[in-house]
Amino acid sequence: MIDWIRRQSLSDSGNYSMKSPSKAEISLEQLQQHNTPKDAWLALRGQVYNVTDYISYHPGGVKEIMKGVGKDATALFNAIHRYVNFESILKGKQVGFFGPNRQISQSVEGSQLSSNPGTISVQEYDDVLTPNTKFHEDNKFCFYQIDLKGYKYNQDYWTASILSKDILLLKVVTSPPDIWVAHYKLREALINDTIHITFTNRARTMTVKLEKPRQLSWKSLGEALPDSNLILDSRQSIEDMTPCTLVIKQEIAHDFYLMAFEVNPSARIGVPVGFDVKVTAVNSGISRRYTPVSLLFPKSEYQYKSSNEVLYFVIKIYPEGKMTQTLVNTPLNTTELLKIGYSSGNFNSDWLHGVDFYFLFAAGSGITPYLRILDYYKEHNIALGVSRVIIVHWSKEMKDIIWRTEFEEMQKKIKWFKFIPVLTQVADDDKSWEGLRGRISTTLLTEIIDKAKLAKKKKNQFRFMTCGPEGFNVAVCESLETSGYPLDSAFIFLG
């Protein structure tokens, strides 16, 4: 497997031909024609991949992967590799979208299809699992209630937006990366598009309250659009960008800023652990995806009190980065300059329990998803039964370490947490740094596990996450495999 990951990394450098994903619609009949080891296609979550080159690298062997070739292999994949990040493994191998799971939504003012290649991959919802929905109204307000019976949910799974005053778009994560969507053109355009949300039944039920422009009976929300009441892949769904305002911009390390964005009251953006959102500069149209963070160290200068939703991010500023330069130069509390939304991802928080020890490897700003994961562990650790959570953070120099003092104080107070910083650009004779140094390698991995006092533990007691540049992620996977850890014990966050 590591040879394949290394080959994929070289592909980005131009050593191999990396084609952009095709927009072609692949029918079941076409898929079935590619069913031999020398011509092997399979469908995963509505996307079709040519896995011919990958077959000989498959850890389970040719025989096992051939069970999914020439067909929709989603159910088989989920049964065996539920947590494997196949998008990273098969990057550049997508040849189209699976016909039965593909539908093109009509263009609607205020919302648009994802800019991902192709269009929306969808599945009809199972009748047994279809949410119950209910509409009711009074003279002033109308109410739309969604009840997801039988699921384990929290409020981060729900997103609700009013777009262009006359479109209601609701999304709820069902099983990452999948979301259920309700999409309506409202009976009348709203004057006050503030959206009011209440959660009940342990966040299994969400009720949306809208103020009607006139005291007139609606009877229903309005017209259900073609992509309503469907399951979509969150990364290829409908964009729901809403205005936001930059309200905090605080430097926390060299070229790293904590930024907070206040969301327009017409939207409520739910972002599950491990998901990210899209931020767009309105004037230039430049966009970038960022992972929201939890305020683990809530200093007064980091907090912004508002009745609206506020999302926090740790963002590295690059001198030549168009988006980060736009953000760092955006005046605080200035409206109409930025938009935010389109929460997406494929990380499932179920992966955060099941073994004793978790190593979270990060390079630079790759630490950002771990800030919410750590907050998740702080809230659920006793119930999850996890023994140790270790963040290993690579930085160039000491000035680049994010919240070093705060993390070191935190590990003194929480017995199951450990923070291990590693520097890559510190001289061997520099006595001011007593910690680990160097790039990830098998030798350094051994040092890290020794430092965490876990060297004698069985390898099946570990899980790993890695987030950073692709070369870093490849090096982590190579070091893990060389050290005898199975790669299905690692989750790769894509940059």
N, C-alpha and C positions, 0 to 999 in steps of 0.2 A: 504493500500500500504506500509506503513512504516513497518508493520509486515513482509511483504515479503522482503523488503530491508534488514531488520535486519537478517532474515533467510538466505539470500544470503551471508551476511557478515559472519555469523557463519559457513556457508559451507566452506569458505576458511580456517577456523580454524580446520576443520576436523569433525565437528559435523554432517555434512550431506555428502552424497556421491557426489562428483563433478567429473563427467566424462569429459575427454578431448573430444573436438568436433570430431565427426566421419568424415571419408573421404567418407562415403557412398553416392552414388547418389540415390536420392529419386525421383521416377517417380510420375507423377500426379495421376496415378492409385493407387500407394501405399499411397500417401498423403490422397486421398479421403477415404481410409479405416479407418483413425483415425479421426473420426468426431463426437465423443460423449464427454460429459463432463468428463467421466471416462477414455477416451483415445483420447486426443486432440492434434493434430499436426497442425501447420500452417507454411507457407513459407513467409519470409520477405526478400526482396532484394536478392533472390537466395539462402538463407539459410533456412533450415528447423528446427523448434524448437518444442520440446515436452512441451506444455504449460499446461498439465494436472494438475500439482501441483499449477500452478499460477492462474488458472481460478477463484478460490474463493477469490483471493486477488485483482482481477482487479477492479480498481476504478469505471469503468462504469457498472460493474455488469456482471454476467454470460451471460445474454442474448446478450449483445453487443459483447463480445469477441467471442461468438459462431458464429457470422456472418462471421468470418474469418477462422474458424476451418475447416480443411479438404480441404483447397484450398490455392492458392496464395493470401495472404492478403495484399500485398504491396500497391495496389491502395487505399484500404479501410483505411489502416494505415496512409498513407500520407495525406489523406483527413481530418483525425480527429486528428492525433498525429504527425504532420509533424516534430516537433522539439524534440520529446521525444527520449532519448538515449536508444533504446530498447536493444542494446548490453549489457549495464550495467544491465538492469532489468532481462534479460534472460540469463545471464552468466551461463555457465555450462549446459544449456538446449538444445544446438544445437545437432541434431542427424544426420545431413548430409547436402547435397547440393541439391537444386531443379533441377531435371534432365533437363527440357527444358532450363534452364538458365545457364547450365554448359558446359564448353568446355575446353579441355586440349590442351594447346599450345605445339607445338613441341619445344624441347630444341634447343636453338640457342646460339652459342658461343658469349660471351659478355653480355648476358642477361639471366635471369633465373626467374622461377616462384617464387612468394612469398612463404616464409616459413610457412605461415599460414596453418592450417589443410585443407586438400582437395586441390583444385587447384583454377582455376579462375572462378568466377561467372560472367556471361556475359548476356547481353540482346542485341538483334538486335536493331539497332538504327531506330527510326521512320523515314520513308522516308521524311516526311515533315521537320524534324529537322536535317537531315543528313548534316554535313558541306559541303560546296563547296570546292573542292580542285583543284589546278591548278599547272601544271609543265611547266616550260620553262627554257631555257638555252642560254648561249652564248659560245664563244670559251673557256673561262676560268672557268666559274661558272655555276652551276645549281641552280634553285630556286624552292622551294615548298611552295605554298601559301595555307593557310587554312582560310576559311571565315565562321565564326559562325554567320550567319545572325539572327537578331532578339533577341539576348541575351544581357544581361547587364554584362559586363566583366571588369576585370582589368588584368594587366600583371602578377599578382601573380597566376592567374589560369593556366598559361601555363608552361610546362616543355618540354625541348628539349635536347636530348643527342645523341652523337655519341659513340657507344660502339665497342671496338675492331677494330676501323677504318672502319668497313664495315656494321654496323647496325645503322640505324636511328630509334630512338624511340621518339615519340611525345605523350604528354598527355595534355589534357585540362579538367579541372573540369567543368562538366555540371550542375549537381545538387548534392551537397554533400550528400553521399560520392562518387557519381558516376563520372567517367571520360570517355572521349572518347579517343581512342588510334589509332595512326597510327604507324605501325611497319614494317619496310622495310629492306631487305638485299640489300645493294646498288649495283648498276651496277658494280662498281669497288671499291676496297679498297682505302681509301684516304691516301695520304701522309701527308697532313696538315689537321688534324681533328678539327681545331678550328671551332666552330659553330657561325655563324653570324645571329642575330635575329633582325627583325624590326617589330614594331607594328603600325598599322594604324586603322582607323575607330573605335576610342575609345577602342582599345584593342580587338575588335571583330575579327580582322584579324591579323594573324602572318605569316611572310614570313621568311623561313629558306634559307640562302645562303651557299652553300658548294663549296669549291674549288676542281675542278676536277684534278685528278692526271695527265691526259693527255688531249690535245686538240682534243678530240674525242667526237662525238655526242652520248649522252646517250639515247635520245628518251623518257626515263622515269626514275624514281628514281631507279627502279630495281624490285625485287620480293616482292610483298606484302605477309607478313607472316600470318599464320592462324588467329591470334588474332588481325589483323588490321581491322580498321573501325568497332569496336565494343564498346559497353559500358561495363566497368568493375567496380567493387567496388574498389576504390582506395586502400583499405587495403588488398586486395587479388589479386592484379594485378601483373605486371611484374616488377621485381626489376631492377632499373637503377642506380646502384652504380657507382660513378665516383671518381677518386682521388681528394683529397683536402689537403691543407696545413694549419696547425695551425699557425696563424700569430699574435694573441693577446691572452694573458693570464694574466688578471688583477684581483686581489682580490678586491671585492667590499663590502664584509661583512665577518663575521667569517665563514670560510669554503665555501664561495660562490665566484665563479669566473665568470667574463665576459670573454668569449672566442669567437674568431672570426676565421672562416675557409674560406680560399680562395679556390674557386671551380676551378677545371681544366677548361681551355677554351674550352674543347670539350663538355661542358654541360652548360645548363642554367636551374636552379631548381626553379620552381614556388611553392610557399608555401602560400596558402590562409590563412586568419586569422582563428585561431583555429586549423590549421593542424600542424603536426610535421614531422620530417624527421629522417632517420636512419643514425647513425654514426657507422662505423665499424673500429676496429683496425686490420690492415692487418695481422700482425705477429701472433696474438693470435686468430683471428677470432671472438673475443667478439664484440657484437653489443648492442646498446642501442638507443632508440628513444628520441629525444629532440625537444622542441618547440622553433623555432627561435623567437627572440625578436626584437623590434624596439629600436633604440637608442634614448630614450626619453630625455636623459641628455647627449648630445654629447660632452663630454670632449675630448680634443685633444688626450689623452692617450688611448681613447676608439676607435679612428677612424683609419682605415687602407685604404689608397688610392690605388686602383688597377683598371686596365681596366677589370679585371675579376670580376665575381660575388663574393661577400663576405657575408656570413651568420653569424649572431651574436647569442649567446646563453648565458643564465645565468644558470650555472651548480653548483649544490651542490656537494662538495667532501666528500665522505664517506671513513673513514679509511680502511674499509674492502671491499669497492666497487672496483671490478676488473676494470670496465670500467673507473670510475672516477679517479682511481689511475693511469691508463694508460694515460689518458688525461693530468692530472696535471704534469706528468713526461715526457710528450712528448716534445722534444726540439722545439722551435719556428723555423719556416721557413725550416723545414725538410720535404722533399717530400717522397712519396711512403709509408708512415706509416699509413695513414688514408684514408677511403673512405666515401662518403656521397651521399645521394639520397633517393629515394623511398618516396616521399612526400605523405602523406595520412591523412585522417581524415573524420569526419562526421558533423563538425560544419558548419552551414549556417549563414552567416553574416546578412541575413534578420531578424534573431532573435534579432538583436541588435537595432531594432526600433519597435515601435508599442505600447509601454507603456511609462509612464513618468519616472519611477525610476528603476534603475538597481543596485543591490547589487552583487559584485563580491567577493565571499568568497575564501580565499586561506590559505593553511597551508604550511609554508616553501617554497620550490621551486615551489609549486603549483601556485605561482604568475605569472609564466612565460607566460602563454597564455594571461594574462590580459595586459601585456605590449604592445602587438600589438593591442589588442582590444581598449585600451586607446588611442593609436595613431590613430586608425580608428575613434574614437569619436572626436578627435581633428580636424581631417580633414573634417568630415561629420556632426558634431553635429547640426548645424543650420538647415541643410536639413532634418535631422532625427527627429527633434523636441523633443529630449530627455531632460528632465529637470535636472536630477541628475544622476551621476554615482559615486558609492561609492565602493572603494576597502577596504575590511576588511582583514587584513593580520595577521595571527597567527604566532608568533615566540616564541622560548623558552625564550630567554633573549634579552636585548636591543642590544647586539653586533650582534645578528642574523638578525636584521631588515635590509632588502635590501633597499638602497637609501632612508632612512628615511628623511634626511634633504632635499633632492631634491623633494620628494613627498610633504612634508609640504610647501615648497616654491611654488610648482606648484598649490596647492589648494588655495593659497593666490591670484594667478593670474587668475585662471580659476574658475568662479563662480559656474559652474555646476559640479565640481569635488571635492570629499572629500576622504581623506586617513585616515583610522582608524586602527592603529596597536594595536594588543592584545598580551599580554605576558602570557605564561602558566607556567613559572618556575620563578616567582618573589615572594619574601616573602611578606606577607600581610603588614608587618611593614616597608617595603622598601620605604622610602619617595622619593627616586630618580625617581620613576616611578609614574606618576600621571594619566596615561591612563588606559584603560580597561585591565582586567586580567582574566584568567580562560579559561577553555575549552568551546566550543560551547554548549549552552543549551538554553532552552526556555527563561529563565530569562536573560541570556546574550544577546540573540537575541532582546529582548525588549529594553535592554539598548542601543544596537547598533542603533536600529531604532529611539529611543529617541534622541541619540547623533547626528544623522543625521537630526533631527528636522522634522521627517516624520510620527510621531505617529498617526496623525489625518487623514492621507491619506487612501483612500479605498484600500483594498487588491488587487483588480483587476488592480491597477495602478502599480504593482510591477512585476519585474522578477528577478530571482536569478541565479547565476552560482556558482558552487563549484568545486574546484580542490585541491586535496590533497590525502593522504592515504585513503584507503577504509573506515576505521573506522571513519575518519573525515567526509567524504562525507555522510555516513549513519547518523551521528549525526546531520549534517546540515539538511538533509531531515526530520529527526524525529522532530527537533525543528521547522522547517517550518510548518509541518503538524499539530503539536500540537498547534501552534499559529494561525492556521486557513488559512494558505496559501496553495492553491492547488499545488500538486507536478508537475503538467504540466506547472507550472510557473518557474520550475527550470531545468537547464541544467547541467548534471554531466560530467565533463571532466574525462576520464578514465586515470589512471596512467600507 
